[in-house]
């Protein structure tokens, strides 16, 4: 369970760093680009992937390129969601994305559905509605961004998970696919930042680079500790999956409300509670 705790901690730390970025005068776009420098180097150092596999037949390039584009794009969306909707809603929306992934698994990958998982999906949709609902007296967030960006985060992370499944079905080793998609994401994210620089929208800075490397360390930690948790508990994948997702929602809620004083309505809090219940049902073995 130590690995699960560390994975949860790193996942929430990513949201915290995104939340603090503007306060520390860190350009989020640059930080996300440098994040992929860190994750690429750490993947090569920790996993030692054999990239020669990518020269053979059957490599799922469509999925890998899709991930290379989506990863930085959704990272930017997560940063925007954290800024406008807060850590609580953003982390819960990110983890609720597994419900869409489950639905895709039933519809696209031929997995069997049961009443418990179906109930989790339905409950998750209700939870999402409760989390993004803003009453007239609710002064949190900034207009439609407070509900729009969590929805984008949910859809984006679900798309990423579906592409992960596609790549995994092709038989590409995990470390190789991880290295490939991080390298592609690095190219895409720096291309975006160079475009911004040419338009005079920003200047590269050491502060943003250092912030990005720290962000990459947390991002990679989330991944590697999650993988280690599955390796430590090979017969209990449902336990690892549910504990990870429930832990992120719970810790994100605590950090968002207690540390950053995010204000949520009773309905929003009910949505977070329903999200926990939905994840528990959807990941039940």
C-alpha positions as CSV (number, residue, x, y, z in Angstrom):
1,X,0.0,0.0,0.0
2,X,3.0,2.3,0.3
3,X,3.3,2.5,-3.4
4,X,-0.4,3.4,-3.8
5,X,0.0,6.2,-1.2
6,X,3.0,7.6,-3.0
7,X,1.2,7.4,-6.4
8,X,-1.8,9.3,-4.9
9,X,0.5,11.9,-3.3
10,X,2.3,12.5,-6.6
11,X,-0.9,12.8,-8.5
12,X,-2.3,15.4,-6.2
13,X,1.1,17.1,-6.1
14,X,0.8,17.7,-9.9
15,X,-2.5,19.6,-9.3
16,X,-0.9,21.6,-6.4
17,X,2.1,22.6,-8.6
18,X,-0.3,23.7,-11.4
19,X,-2.3,25.7,-8.8
20,X,0.8,27.4,-7.5
21,X,2.4,28.1,-10.9
22,X,0.9,31.5,-11.6
23,X,1.6,32.7,-8.0
24,X,5.3,31.7,-8.5
25,X,5.4,33.4,-11.9
26,X,5.9,30.1,-13.7
27,X,4.6,29.9,-17.2
28,X,2.4,26.8,-17.3
29,X,2.9,26.1,-21.0
30,X,6.7,26.1,-20.6
31,X,6.5,24.1,-17.4
32,X,4.4,21.4,-19.2
33,X,7.0,21.3,-22.0
34,X,9.9,20.9,-19.6
35,X,7.9,18.3,-17.7
36,X,8.2,16.0,-20.7
37,X,12.0,16.5,-20.7
38,X,12.0,15.1,-17.1
39,X,9.6,12.3,-17.7
40,X,11.5,11.2,-20.9
41,X,14.9,11.2,-19.2
42,X,13.5,9.4,-16.1
43,X,11.7,6.7,-18.2
44,X,15.0,6.0,-20.0
45,X,16.9,5.9,-16.7
46,X,14.4,3.8,-14.7
47,X,12.9,1.4,-17.3
48,X,15.7,1.1,-19.9
49,X,13.2,0.6,-22.8
50,X,14.5,-1.2,-26.0
51,X,13.4,1.3,-28.6
52,X,14.4,-1.0,-31.5
53,X,11.0,-2.6,-31.1
54,X,9.5,0.5,-32.8
55,X,11.3,-0.4,-36.0
56,X,9.4,-3.7,-36.3
57,X,5.9,-4.3,-37.8
58,X,2.6,-3.8,-36.0
59,X,3.7,-0.7,-34.0
60,X,0.5,1.2,-33.1
61,X,1.7,4.6,-34.4
62,X,-1.8,6.1,-34.6
63,X,-2.3,5.5,-30.9
64,X,1.2,6.6,-29.9
65,X,1.0,9.8,-32.0
66,X,-2.5,10.4,-30.6
67,X,-1.1,10.1,-27.1
68,X,1.8,12.4,-28.0
69,X,-0.6,15.1,-29.0
70,X,-3.3,14.5,-26.4
71,X,-1.0,14.4,-23.4
72,X,0.3,18.0,-23.5
73,X,-3.1,19.2,-24.7
74,X,-5.0,17.7,-21.8
75,X,-2.2,18.7,-19.4
76,X,-2.9,22.3,-20.4
77,X,-6.6,21.7,-19.9
78,X,-6.0,20.3,-16.4
79,X,-4.0,23.4,-15.6
80,X,-6.8,25.6,-16.8
81,X,-9.3,23.5,-14.9
82,X,-7.3,23.8,-11.7
83,X,-7.1,27.5,-12.1
84,X,-10.8,28.1,-12.8
85,X,-12.6,25.2,-11.0
86,X,-10.1,24.3,-8.3
87,X,-8.2,21.1,-7.3
88,X,-11.3,19.3,-5.8
89,X,-13.4,19.4,-9.0
90,X,-10.4,18.9,-11.4
91,X,-9.0,15.8,-9.6
92,X,-12.5,14.3,-9.2
93,X,-13.2,14.9,-12.9
94,X,-9.9,13.4,-13.9
95,X,-10.6,10.2,-11.9
96,X,-14.2,10.0,-13.1
97,X,-12.8,9.7,-16.6
98,X,-12.4,6.0,-15.9
99,X,-16.2,5.6,-16.2
100,X,-16.1,6.7,-19.9
101,X,-13.1,4.4,-20.3
102,X,-15.1,1.5,-18.9
103,X,-18.0,2.3,-21.2
104,X,-15.6,2.3,-24.1
105,X,-14.1,-1.0,-23.0
106,X,-17.6,-2.5,-23.2
107,X,-18.5,-1.0,-26.5
108,X,-15.1,-1.0,-28.4
109,X,-13.0,-3.7,-26.8
110,X,-15.6,-6.4,-26.1
111,X,-15.3,-6.5,-22.3
112,X,-18.3,-7.8,-20.4
113,X,-20.5,-5.4,-18.5
114,X,-22.4,-6.1,-15.3
115,X,-25.0,-4.3,-13.2
116,X,-22.5,-3.1,-10.6
117,X,-20.2,-1.4,-13.2
118,X,-23.2,0.0,-15.0
119,X,-24.5,1.5,-11.8
120,X,-21.1,3.0,-11.2
121,X,-21.1,4.7,-14.6
122,X,-24.6,6.1,-14.1
123,X,-23.7,7.3,-10.6
124,X,-20.6,8.9,-12.0
125,X,-22.6,11.0,-14.5
126,X,-24.8,12.2,-11.6
127,X,-21.7,13.0,-9.6
128,X,-20.2,15.0,-12.5
129,X,-23.4,17.0,-12.8
130,X,-23.4,17.7,-9.0
131,X,-19.7,18.8,-9.1
132,X,-20.0,21.2,-11.9
133,X,-23.4,22.7,-10.9
134,X,-23.1,26.3,-9.8
135,X,-26.0,28.0,-8.0
136,X,-26.6,31.7,-8.4
137,X,-25.0,32.4,-5.0
138,X,-22.0,30.3,-5.6
139,X,-19.0,32.7,-6.0
140,X,-16.4,30.0,-6.9
141,X,-14.8,29.7,-10.3
142,X,-15.0,32.1,-13.2
143,X,-18.3,31.7,-15.1
144,X,-18.7,28.8,-17.5
145,X,-15.0,27.9,-17.1
146,X,-15.8,26.5,-13.7
147,X,-17.8,23.7,-15.2
148,X,-16.5,23.6,-18.8
149,X,-12.9,22.7,-18.0
150,X,-13.6,19.8,-15.6
151,X,-15.8,18.3,-18.4
152,X,-12.9,18.8,-20.9
153,X,-10.5,17.1,-18.4
154,X,-12.9,14.1,-18.0
155,X,-13.3,13.6,-21.7
156,X,-9.6,14.2,-22.4
157,X,-8.3,11.7,-19.8
158,X,-10.9,9.2,-21.0
159,X,-9.6,9.5,-24.6
160,X,-6.0,9.0,-23.3
161,X,-7.0,5.9,-21.4
162,X,-8.7,4.5,-24.5
163,X,-5.6,5.1,-26.6
164,X,-3.5,3.4,-23.9
165,X,-5.8,0.3,-24.2
166,X,-5.3,0.4,-28.0
167,X,-1.5,0.6,-27.6
168,X,-1.5,-2.2,-25.0
169,X,-3.6,-4.5,-27.3
170,X,-1.0,-4.1,-30.0
171,X,1.5,-5.8,-27.7
172,X,3.9,-2.9,-27.4
173,X,5.9,-3.2,-24.1
174,X,4.7,-0.6,-21.5
175,X,8.2,1.0,-21.1
176,X,8.6,1.4,-24.9
177,X,5.2,3.0,-25.4
178,X,5.8,5.2,-22.4
179,X,9.1,6.4,-23.8
180,X,7.7,7.0,-27.3
181,X,4.6,8.9,-26.2
182,X,6.7,11.1,-23.8
183,X,9.2,11.9,-26.6
184,X,6.3,12.8,-29.0
185,X,4.7,14.9,-26.3
186,X,8.0,16.7,-25.7
187,X,8.2,17.6,-29.4
188,X,4.6,18.7,-29.6
189,X,4.7,20.8,-26.4
190,X,8.0,22.6,-27.3
191,X,6.6,23.2,-30.8
192,X,3.6,25.0,-29.2
193,X,6.0,27.0,-27.0
194,X,8.3,28.0,-29.8
195,X,5.2,29.2,-31.7
196,X,4.2,31.3,-28.7
197,X,7.7,32.7,-28.5
198,X,7.7,33.7,-32.2
199,X,4.4,35.5,-31.7
200,X,5.9,37.4,-28.8
201,X,3.5,35.8,-26.2
202,X,6.2,34.7,-23.8
203,X,9.9,34.4,-23.1
204,X,11.6,31.2,-22.0
205,X,12.7,31.5,-18.3
206,X,14.8,29.5,-15.9
207,X,12.1,29.7,-13.3
208,X,9.5,28.0,-15.6
209,X,12.1,25.4,-16.7
210,X,12.8,24.5,-13.0
211,X,9.1,24.5,-12.2
212,X,8.5,22.2,-15.2
213,X,11.3,19.7,-14.2
214,X,9.7,19.6,-10.7
215,X,6.3,19.0,-12.3
216,X,7.8,16.2,-14.4
217,X,9.3,14.5,-11.3
218,X,5.8,14.5,-9.7
219,X,4.2,13.3,-12.9
220,X,6.6,10.5,-13.4
221,X,6.4,9.5,-9.7
222,X,2.7,9.1,-10.1
223,X,3.2,6.7,-13.0
224,X,6.1,4.7,-11.6
225,X,4.6,4.2,-8.1
226,X,1.3,3.1,-9.7
227,X,3.1,0.6,-11.8
228,X,5.1,-0.6,-8.8
229,X,1.9,-1.0,-6.8
230,X,0.5,-3.3,-9.5
231,X,3.8,-5.3,-9.4
232,X,3.6,-5.6,-5.6
233,X,0.0,-6.7,-5.7
234,X,-0.3,-8.7,-9.0
235,X,-3.4,-10.7,-7.8
236,X,-5.3,-7.6,-6.7
237,X,-5.5,-5.2,-9.7
238,X,-9.0,-4.0,-8.7
239,X,-7.7,-3.0,-5.2
240,X,-4.8,-1.0,-6.7
241,X,-7.1,0.7,-9.3
242,X,-9.8,1.6,-6.8
243,X,-7.5,2.7,-4.0
244,X,-5.5,4.9,-6.4
245,X,-8.6,6.7,-7.8
246,X,-10.5,7.0,-4.5
247,X,-7.3,8.2,-2.8
248,X,-6.8,11.0,-5.4
249,X,-10.4,12.2,-5.1
250,X,-10.2,12.1,-1.2
251,X,-6.8,13.7,-0.9
252,X,-7.6,16.3,-3.6
253,X,-10.7,17.2,-1.7
254,X,-8.8,17.7,1.5
255,X,-6.0,19.7,0.0
256,X,-8.4,21.9,-2.1
257,X,-10.7,22.8,0.8
258,X,-8.2,22.9,3.7
259,X,-5.1,24.3,2.1
260,X,-6.4,26.4,-0.8
261,X,-9.8,27.2,0.8
262,X,-11.8,26.3,-2.3
263,X,-15.4,27.0,-1.7
264,X,-17.9,24.4,-2.8
265,X,-21.7,24.3,-2.4
266,X,-23.4,21.4,-0.6
267,X,-24.3,20.0,-4.0
268,X,-20.7,20.1,-5.1
269,X,-19.6,18.3,-2.0
270,X,-22.4,15.7,-2.6
271,X,-20.9,15.3,-6.1
272,X,-17.5,14.5,-4.7
273,X,-19.0,11.9,-2.4
274,X,-21.0,10.4,-5.2
275,X,-17.8,10.3,-7.3
276,X,-16.1,8.2,-4.6
277,X,-19.1,5.8,-4.6
278,X,-19.1,5.7,-8.4
279,X,-15.4,4.8,-8.6
280,X,-15.9,2.2,-5.9
281,X,-18.7,0.5,-7.8
282,X,-17.0,0.8,-11.2
283,X,-13.7,-0.8,-10.0
284,X,-15.3,-3.5,-8.0
285,X,-13.9,-6.9,-9.0
